[in-house]
Amino acid sequence: MTSSSLYVKETKAIKRTKGSLLVAESIPDIKFGEIVDVWLSSGEVKRGQAIDISKEVTVVQVFGGVSEVDLIGSKIRCKGETLKLAVSEDILGRIFNGIGEPIDGGPSVVPEDYLDVNGLPINPAGREPPAEFIETGISAIDGLNALVRGQKLPIFSGSGLPHNRIVAQIIRQAAVKRKEEQFAIVFAAIGVSYDDAAFFMKNLEQTGARERTVAFINTASDPVIERISTPRLALTAGEYLAWKQGMHVLVILADMTNYCEALRELSAMREEIPSRRGYPGYMYTDLATMYERAGRIFGKGGSVTIMPILTMPDDDITHPIPDLTGYITEGQIVLSRELERKGIYPPIDVFLSLSRMMKEGIGAGKTREDHNNVFMQLYAAYAEGCNLREISTIIGAEALGERDKIYLTVADRFEREFISQGEFEKRKVEETLDTGWELFSALPEEDLKLIGEELIKKYLPKYSEKT
C-alpha cells in the first residue's frame, strides 16, 4: 500500500515481456525497488516493482502477473516511492495478502503511518543485547533451547515433518512471563498451499489467537514477486508494533525455503550468473537484511524476535538455505525424522538444536534458578543413554550393567515424557523443569554432578515431597 498516487515519470514503450517481467526502455532517475503502475492498452492497471535498472533497460516485475501485453499501447508510470505498508493499531487481528491488502473481508486499515517495507537499519550503538524469556509452551524449546527476546532462532525441518503444526502451536501458546507486558505475533505464510493457508487461518480463528496476531498469507499460486515482499511486510508490521506501540513481537516466517526459491527464480529471469546450486550470490546478504531486523533498542520498551521456518531439501543441513541461515542466526531448532517415525511430537533433535542466547533468557527472575543446571544434566543423561542404546544394538541390552540399564530407560522416558507432548498441551516452564527433576529421580543421586547440592535438596522429588 502506498501513501501517494502522484505519477512523476512515464516510459515511452515496453520492449518485450518475459512471464510476469516487463522489459522497458530505460526510465531516467528510477530507483531499484520503486513501485510503478503498468497501464495496459485494455485500460487495466497493474502494480509492479522495478527489480533491475540500467542505462539500457528497466525491468519491472508485475504483481498479479500479466497474460497479454500490447507492447505499443501499454505504459509504465512511476510513483517515486517503494512498497509501503499502511500501519495502525488496527492491524492486530487482521489477515493480509503478500502486498499488504486485507483478505479477511474486513475494511481497509485506516493508516496512522505508511512504512517502507525494506525497513530502517538499527544503529549498532543503539542495539541492546537479546535478553528475557519468551515461553512457547513446548518443553524441548523452553527447557533446552530457550527463545530470547531480540533473538533470531530458526526451525530447520524436512518435507513431511510437522513444522506447520509446531508453528500453529507456537502461535497459540507463545507468551512473555510478565503479564503487564504486551505481546503480539506477526505470522507470514510464504508460498504455501491452499490447504496450509486454510489450516493456519482456521487455527487463528478457532483458538482465539487472532486478536493478538497480524497474518500475511501468500499462496503458491500467487506471483513470485509477492513471495519476496511477504516477509518484509511482516517484519515492517512487527517493527511498528515493537518500536511505536512498545510491544514484544514474535515474527514467524514460514517457509523461507519458498522465499529463497522465488529469489532464485527471479535471478534466473534476470539472467544473473548463478552461485551455489543455482541460487544468486547475494542470497546471504538478502537474508541478512531481513534477519538483522530482529533486536532490542536502548530506550524502547518493545522487541522484535524472529523465528524463520525452513524445509531443508533432501534433509540436507549443508544446503545453501540452512547453511547461510545458520551463519546469520543465533542457533537453530532441528526436527528429527527418526523421532517422527517413533511417533514423538514435536520431533525436536536436541543434539543438533542450539540456542546461543539461551543463558541470557533463563535463571532466577526470568525462568527459575535451576534452569541452567537442569538443562545441562538432561543433555548429559540423554547423551549417555543414546550412547548405550547404540551399544545395546550390538551386544544386546541383557549384557548391560544395572546402571547402564537405568540410563537406557531414562533416555526412552526423556523422549516419551519430556520431548513428546500433546499438540494442544501448553506446558509452563516450571512444569518442564519439574519433568526434568522427575527423570533425575530415576538416576543415582551421585550422578547428578552438574547440579549443586542445594538445588538437589530443593527440587529432587524425594526431598521436596518431605517438605
C-alpha positions as CSV (number, residue, x, y, z in Angstrom):
1,M,0.0,0.0,0.0
2,T,1.4,3.4,-0.8
3,S,0.8,6.9,0.5
4,S,0.7,8.7,-2.8
5,S,-0.8,8.5,-6.2
6,L,1.4,11.1,-7.9
7,Y,2.9,9.9,-11.2
8,V,6.3,11.5,-11.7
9,K,7.5,9.9,-15.0
10,E,6.3,7.7,-17.8
11,T,8.0,5.3,-20.2
12,K,7.9,5.7,-23.9
13,A,7.5,1.9,-24.7
14,I,7.7,-1.6,-23.4
15,K,10.3,-3.6,-25.4
16,R,9.3,-7.2,-24.5
17,T,7.8,-9.4,-21.9
18,K,9.1,-12.5,-20.1
19,G,6.5,-14.1,-18.0
20,S,5.5,-11.5,-15.4
21,L,8.5,-9.4,-16.3
22,L,8.3,-6.4,-18.5
23,V,11.4,-5.1,-20.1
24,A,11.0,-1.4,-20.9
25,E,13.2,1.4,-22.2
26,S,15.4,2.9,-19.5
27,I,13.5,5.2,-17.2
28,P,15.6,8.2,-16.0
29,D,16.1,8.5,-12.2
30,I,14.0,5.4,-11.4
31,K,15.2,3.7,-8.2
32,F,15.7,0.0,-7.5
33,G,12.6,-1.4,-5.8
34,E,10.4,1.5,-6.8
35,I,6.7,0.9,-7.2
36,V,5.1,1.5,-10.7
37,D,1.7,1.3,-12.3
38,V,1.5,-0.7,-15.5
39,W,-1.2,0.7,-17.7
40,L,-2.3,-1.9,-20.2
41,S,-3.9,-0.9,-23.5
42,S,-7.2,-2.5,-22.3
43,G,-7.4,0.1,-19.6
44,E,-6.4,-2.3,-16.8
45,V,-3.9,-1.1,-14.3
46,K,-1.4,-3.4,-12.6
47,R,1.0,-2.6,-9.9
48,G,4.7,-3.6,-10.4
49,Q,8.1,-3.1,-8.9
50,A,11.4,-2.2,-10.6
51,I,13.8,-5.1,-10.0
52,D,16.5,-4.2,-12.4
53,I,17.7,-0.8,-13.7
54,S,20.4,0.1,-16.2
55,K,21.3,2.6,-18.8
56,E,19.7,0.4,-21.5
57,V,16.6,-1.0,-19.9
58,T,14.3,-1.1,-16.8
59,V,12.9,-4.4,-15.8
60,V,9.6,-4.5,-13.9
61,Q,8.0,-7.4,-12.1
62,V,4.2,-7.2,-12.2
63,F,2.2,-8.1,-9.1
64,G,-0.5,-10.5,-10.1
65,G,1.2,-11.3,-13.4
66,V,0.1,-10.3,-16.9
67,S,-1.2,-12.6,-19.6
68,E,-1.2,-10.5,-22.7
69,V,0.6,-7.1,-23.1
70,D,0.2,-4.8,-26.1
71,L,3.8,-3.6,-26.4
72,I,2.8,-0.5,-28.2
73,G,-0.3,0.6,-26.2
74,S,0.9,-0.2,-22.7
75,K,2.8,2.2,-20.5
76,I,4.7,2.2,-17.2
77,R,4.1,5.1,-14.8
78,C,6.3,5.5,-11.8
79,K,5.3,6.8,-8.3
80,G,8.7,7.7,-7.0
81,E,8.4,5.5,-3.9
82,T,9.0,2.0,-2.7
83,L,6.4,-0.5,-1.5
84,K,4.9,0.7,1.8
85,L,2.6,-0.8,4.4
86,A,-0.3,1.2,6.0
87,V,0.0,0.7,9.7
88,S,-2.0,1.5,12.8
89,E,-3.1,-0.4,15.9
90,D,-6.0,-1.8,13.8
91,I,-3.6,-4.2,12.0
92,L,-3.8,-6.5,15.0
93,G,-6.3,-9.3,14.3
94,R,-6.2,-8.7,10.5
95,I,-5.1,-11.0,7.7
96,F,-3.4,-9.6,4.6
97,N,-2.1,-10.9,1.3
98,G,1.5,-10.7,0.0
99,I,1.3,-7.0,-0.9
100,G,-0.4,-5.8,2.3
101,E,-4.1,-5.8,1.1
102,P,-6.7,-7.2,3.6
103,I,-8.1,-10.6,2.6
104,D,-10.2,-11.3,5.7
105,G,-13.3,-9.5,4.5
106,G,-12.7,-6.5,6.7
107,P,-12.3,-2.9,5.7
108,S,-9.0,-1.3,4.7
109,V,-6.8,-0.2,7.5
110,V,-7.1,3.4,8.5
111,P,-3.4,4.3,8.5
112,E,-1.6,6.1,11.2
113,D,1.6,6.0,9.0
114,Y,3.0,4.4,5.9
115,L,6.2,2.4,6.4
116,D,8.8,1.3,3.8
117,V,8.8,-2.5,3.8
118,N,12.6,-2.5,3.5
119,G,12.8,-1.1,7.0
120,L,15.5,1.0,8.5
121,P,18.8,-0.4,9.9
122,I,19.2,-0.3,13.6
123,N,22.1,1.8,14.8
124,P,24.6,-0.8,16.2
125,A,25.4,1.6,19.0
126,G,21.7,1.6,19.9
127,R,21.2,-2.1,20.0
128,E,20.5,-3.8,23.3
129,P,21.7,-7.4,23.6
130,P,18.9,-10.0,23.4
131,A,17.6,-10.9,26.9
132,E,14.4,-12.1,28.7
133,F,12.5,-15.3,28.1
134,I,9.7,-16.0,25.6
135,E,7.7,-19.0,26.6
136,T,6.5,-21.2,23.7
137,G,4.8,-23.9,25.9
138,I,6.9,-26.6,24.2
139,S,9.3,-28.4,26.6
140,A,12.0,-29.2,24.1
141,I,12.3,-25.5,23.2
142,D,11.7,-23.8,26.6
143,G,13.8,-26.3,28.6
144,L,16.7,-26.9,26.2
145,N,16.7,-24.2,23.5
146,A,15.1,-21.2,25.1
147,L,13.8,-18.4,22.8
148,V,15.0,-15.0,23.9
149,R,13.6,-11.6,23.1
150,G,15.5,-10.0,20.2
151,Q,16.9,-13.3,19.0
152,K,16.9,-14.9,15.6
153,L,16.1,-18.7,16.1
154,P,15.1,-20.7,13.0
155,I,13.4,-24.1,12.8
156,F,15.1,-26.5,10.3
157,S,12.6,-29.0,9.1
158,G,12.2,-31.5,6.3
159,S,9.5,-32.4,3.8
160,G,6.6,-34.2,5.5
161,L,7.7,-33.2,9.1
162,P,5.1,-31.5,11.3
163,H,6.6,-27.9,11.2
164,N,3.3,-26.4,10.3
165,R,1.7,-28.0,13.4
166,I,4.6,-26.7,15.6
167,V,4.2,-23.2,14.1
168,A,0.4,-23.3,14.8
169,Q,1.2,-24.4,18.4
170,I,3.7,-21.6,19.0
171,I,1.2,-19.1,17.6
172,R,-1.4,-20.4,20.1
173,Q,0.8,-20.7,23.1
174,A,3.7,-18.2,23.0
175,A,3.7,-15.6,25.8
176,V,6.0,-13.4,27.8
177,K,6.3,-14.1,31.6
178,R,5.2,-10.7,32.9
179,K,1.5,-10.1,32.5
180,E,1.8,-6.3,32.4
181,E,3.9,-6.6,29.2
182,Q,2.1,-6.5,25.8
183,F,2.9,-9.4,23.4
184,A,2.0,-9.9,19.8
185,I,2.7,-12.3,17.0
186,V,3.2,-11.5,13.3
187,F,2.9,-14.5,11.1
188,A,3.9,-14.7,7.4
189,A,3.0,-17.8,5.3
190,I,5.2,-17.7,2.2
191,G,4.3,-19.7,-0.9
192,V,2.2,-22.2,1.0
193,S,-0.5,-24.5,-0.5
194,Y,-4.2,-23.6,-0.2
195,D,-4.6,-26.4,2.4
196,D,-1.8,-25.0,4.6
197,A,-3.2,-21.4,4.2
198,A,-6.6,-22.7,5.3
199,F,-5.0,-24.6,8.2
200,F,-3.3,-21.5,9.5
201,M,-6.3,-19.3,9.2
202,K,-8.6,-21.9,10.8
203,N,-6.1,-22.1,13.7
204,L,-6.2,-18.4,14.2
205,E,-10.0,-18.3,14.2
206,Q,-10.7,-21.2,16.4
207,T,-8.1,-20.7,19.1
208,G,-8.6,-17.1,19.9
209,A,-5.0,-16.3,18.9
210,R,-6.2,-14.0,16.0
211,E,-6.8,-10.9,18.2
212,R,-3.1,-10.6,19.1
213,T,-1.8,-11.7,15.6
214,V,-1.1,-10.0,12.3
215,A,-1.1,-12.5,9.5
216,F,0.2,-12.2,5.9
217,I,-0.8,-15.1,3.6
218,N,1.0,-15.7,0.3
219,T,-0.1,-18.9,-1.5
220,A,1.9,-20.9,-4.1
221,S,-0.4,-19.7,-6.9
222,D,0.4,-16.0,-6.1
223,P,3.0,-14.2,-8.2
224,V,6.6,-14.9,-7.4
225,I,7.3,-11.2,-6.6
226,E,4.8,-11.4,-3.7
227,R,6.9,-14.1,-2.0
228,I,9.7,-11.5,-1.9
229,S,7.6,-8.8,-0.3
230,T,5.6,-11.0,2.2
231,P,8.3,-11.5,4.8
232,R,9.3,-7.8,4.6
233,L,5.7,-6.7,5.1
234,A,5.6,-9.0,8.2
235,L,8.8,-7.5,9.6
236,T,7.5,-4.0,9.0
237,A,4.3,-4.7,10.9
238,G,6.5,-6.3,13.7
239,E,8.7,-3.2,13.9
240,Y,5.7,-0.9,14.0
241,L,4.2,-2.8,16.9
242,A,7.6,-3.0,18.7
243,W,9.0,0.5,18.3
244,K,5.9,2.6,18.0
245,Q,3.5,0.6,20.3
246,G,6.1,-0.8,22.8
247,M,5.1,-4.4,22.3
248,H,7.2,-7.6,22.4
249,V,6.7,-9.1,19.0
250,L,7.5,-12.6,17.7
251,V,7.7,-12.7,13.9
252,I,7.3,-16.2,12.4
253,L,8.3,-16.6,8.7
254,A,7.2,-19.9,7.1
255,D,8.5,-21.2,4.8
256,M,11.8,-19.3,4.0
257,T,12.8,-22.1,1.5
258,N,9.9,-20.9,-0.7
259,Y,11.3,-17.4,-0.4
260,C,14.7,-18.5,-1.5
261,E,13.3,-20.5,-4.4
262,A,11.5,-17.3,-5.5
263,L,14.7,-15.4,-5.2
264,R,16.4,-18.0,-7.4
265,E,13.6,-17.8,-10.0
266,L,13.7,-14.1,-10.2
267,S,17.5,-14.2,-10.6
268,A,17.2,-16.7,-13.5
269,M,14.6,-14.4,-15.2
270,R,17.1,-11.6,-14.9
271,E,19.8,-13.8,-16.4
272,E,22.1,-13.3,-13.5
273,I,25.2,-15.5,-13.0
274,P,24.1,-18.2,-10.5
275,S,26.1,-19.3,-7.4
276,R,25.8,-22.5,-5.3
277,R,23.1,-24.8,-6.7
278,G,21.7,-22.0,-8.9
279,Y,20.9,-19.5,-6.1
280,P,22.1,-15.9,-6.5
281,G,25.4,-15.0,-5.0
282,Y,23.7,-12.2,-3.0
283,M,21.3,-14.6,-1.2
284,Y,23.3,-14.4,2.1
285,T,23.1,-10.5,2.1
286,D,19.4,-10.6,1.1
287,L,18.6,-12.9,4.0
288,A,20.7,-10.9,6.4
289,T,18.8,-7.7,5.5
290,M,15.7,-9.4,6.9
291,Y,17.0,-11.4,9.8
292,E,19.0,-8.5,11.2
293,R,15.8,-6.5,11.7
294,A,15.4,-8.5,14.9
295,G,16.6,-7.0,18.1
296,R,16.1,-4.6,21.1
297,I,16.8,-0.9,21.2
298,F,18.1,1.1,24.2
299,G,15.3,3.3,25.5
300,K,12.5,1.4,23.7
301,G,10.2,-1.0,25.6
302,G,9.5,-3.3,22.7
303,S,11.5,-6.0,20.9
304,V,11.4,-7.9,17.7
305,T,12.2,-11.7,17.8
306,I,12.3,-13.7,14.5
307,M,11.6,-17.4,14.1
308,P,12.1,-18.4,10.4
309,I,10.9,-21.8,9.4
310,L,12.6,-23.6,6.5
311,T,12.4,-27.0,5.0
312,M,15.8,-28.5,4.1
313,P,15.8,-30.0,0.6
314,D,16.6,-33.7,1.0
315,D,17.1,-33.2,4.7
316,D,20.5,-31.7,3.8
317,I,21.6,-29.3,6.6
318,T,24.5,-28.2,4.4
319,H,22.2,-27.0,1.7
320,P,22.8,-23.3,0.9
321,I,19.5,-22.2,2.5
322,P,20.0,-23.7,6.0
323,D,23.8,-23.2,5.7
324,L,23.5,-19.4,5.1
325,T,20.7,-19.0,7.6
326,G,22.9,-20.7,10.3
327,Y,25.6,-18.1,9.7
328,I,23.2,-15.2,10.4
329,T,21.1,-16.5,13.2
330,E,21.9,-17.4,16.8
331,G,21.3,-21.1,16.8
332,Q,18.7,-23.4,15.3
333,I,16.0,-25.9,16.2
334,V,16.2,-29.1,14.1
335,L,13.4,-31.6,13.6
336,S,14.3,-35.3,13.5
337,R,12.8,-37.7,11.1
338,E,13.9,-40.6,13.4
339,L,11.9,-39.2,16.3
340,E,8.9,-38.5,14.0
341,R,9.0,-42.2,12.9
342,K,8.7,-43.2,16.6
343,G,5.5,-41.1,16.8
344,I,7.1,-38.4,19.0
345,Y,5.7,-34.9,18.6
346,P,7.3,-32.4,18.4
347,P,10.2,-34.4,16.9
348,I,13.0,-32.0,18.0
349,D,16.5,-33.3,17.8
350,V,18.0,-31.9,21.0
351,F,21.6,-32.7,19.9
352,L,21.5,-30.8,16.6
353,S,19.5,-28.0,18.1
354,L,21.1,-25.0,19.8
355,S,20.1,-21.6,21.2
356,R,23.2,-19.5,21.6
357,M,21.3,-16.7,23.5
358,M,19.7,-19.1,26.0
359,K,21.7,-18.1,29.0
360,E,20.6,-14.5,28.5
361,G,16.9,-15.5,29.0
362,I,16.9,-18.1,31.8
363,G,17.7,-18.2,35.5
364,A,16.4,-16.6,38.7
365,G,13.9,-13.9,38.0
366,K,13.5,-14.9,34.3
367,T,12.5,-18.6,34.4
368,R,13.8,-20.4,37.5
369,E,17.1,-20.7,39.4
370,D,17.7,-24.3,38.5
371,H,17.0,-24.0,34.7
372,N,20.6,-23.9,33.5
373,N,21.6,-26.9,35.7
374,V,18.6,-29.0,34.7
375,F,19.3,-28.3,31.0
376,M,22.9,-29.4,31.3
377,Q,22.2,-32.5,33.3
378,L,19.4,-33.6,31.0
379,Y,21.7,-33.3,28.0
380,A,24.4,-35.4,29.8
381,A,21.9,-38.1,30.9
382,Y,20.2,-38.3,27.4
383,A,23.6,-38.4,25.6
384,E,24.8,-41.3,27.8
385,G,21.5,-43.1,27.3
386,C,21.7,-42.7,23.5
387,N,25.3,-44.0,23.5
388,L,24.3,-47.0,25.5
389,R,21.3,-47.6,23.1
390,E,23.8,-47.9,20.2
391,I,26.0,-50.3,22.2
392,S,22.9,-52.4,23.1
393,T,22.1,-52.9,19.4
394,I,25.5,-54.7,19.1
395,I,25.8,-56.6,22.3
396,G,22.2,-56.8,23.4
397,A,20.5,-55.0,26.3
398,E,20.9,-58.0,28.5
399,A,24.7,-57.6,28.5
400,L,24.5,-54.1,30.0
401,G,25.0,-53.5,33.8
402,E,22.3,-52.3,36.1
403,R,23.5,-48.7,36.0
404,D,23.6,-48.8,32.2
405,K,20.0,-50.1,32.0
406,I,18.8,-47.2,34.2
407,Y,20.3,-44.7,31.7
408,L,18.8,-46.6,28.8
409,T,15.4,-46.4,30.4
410,V,15.8,-42.7,31.2
411,A,16.7,-42.0,27.6
412,D,13.5,-43.6,26.5
413,R,11.5,-41.8,29.1
414,F,13.1,-38.5,28.1
415,E,11.8,-38.9,24.6
416,R,8.3,-40.0,25.7
417,E,7.8,-37.7,28.7
418,F,10.0,-34.6,28.1
419,I,10.3,-34.1,24.3
420,S,6.9,-35.6,23.5
421,Q,3.8,-33.6,24.4
422,G,0.3,-33.1,23.0
423,E,-0.3,-30.7,20.1
424,F,-2.7,-28.7,22.3
425,E,-0.7,-29.2,25.5
426,K,0.8,-26.0,26.8
427,R,3.5,-26.6,29.5
428,K,4.7,-23.8,31.7
429,V,8.4,-23.6,32.0
430,E,8.1,-24.7,35.7
431,E,6.3,-27.8,34.6
432,T,9.0,-28.5,32.0
433,L,11.7,-28.2,34.7
434,D,9.7,-30.4,37.1
435,T,9.5,-33.1,34.4
436,G,13.3,-33.0,34.3
437,W,13.6,-33.5,38.0
438,E,11.2,-36.5,37.8
439,L,13.6,-38.1,35.3
440,F,16.6,-37.3,37.6
441,S,14.8,-39.2,40.4
442,A,15.4,-42.4,38.5
443,L,19.2,-41.8,38.3
444,P,21.7,-42.4,41.1
445,E,21.9,-39.2,43.1
446,E,25.7,-39.2,43.0
447,D,25.5,-39.0,39.1
448,L,23.9,-35.5,39.3
449,K,27.2,-33.9,39.1
450,L,26.1,-30.8,37.1
451,I,23.6,-29.7,39.8
452,G,24.5,-28.2,43.2
453,E,23.5,-30.0,46.4
454,E,21.4,-27.1,47.4
455,L,19.2,-27.4,44.3
456,I,19.0,-31.1,44.6
457,K,17.7,-30.8,48.2
458,K,15.2,-28.2,47.0
459,Y,13.8,-29.8,43.8
460,L,14.5,-33.5,43.7
461,P,11.1,-35.2,44.3
462,K,12.2,-37.4,47.2
463,Y,13.3,-34.3,49.2
464,S,10.7,-31.8,48.0
465,E,7.9,-34.3,49.0
466,K,9.2,-34.3,52.6
467,T,8.9,-30.6,52.9
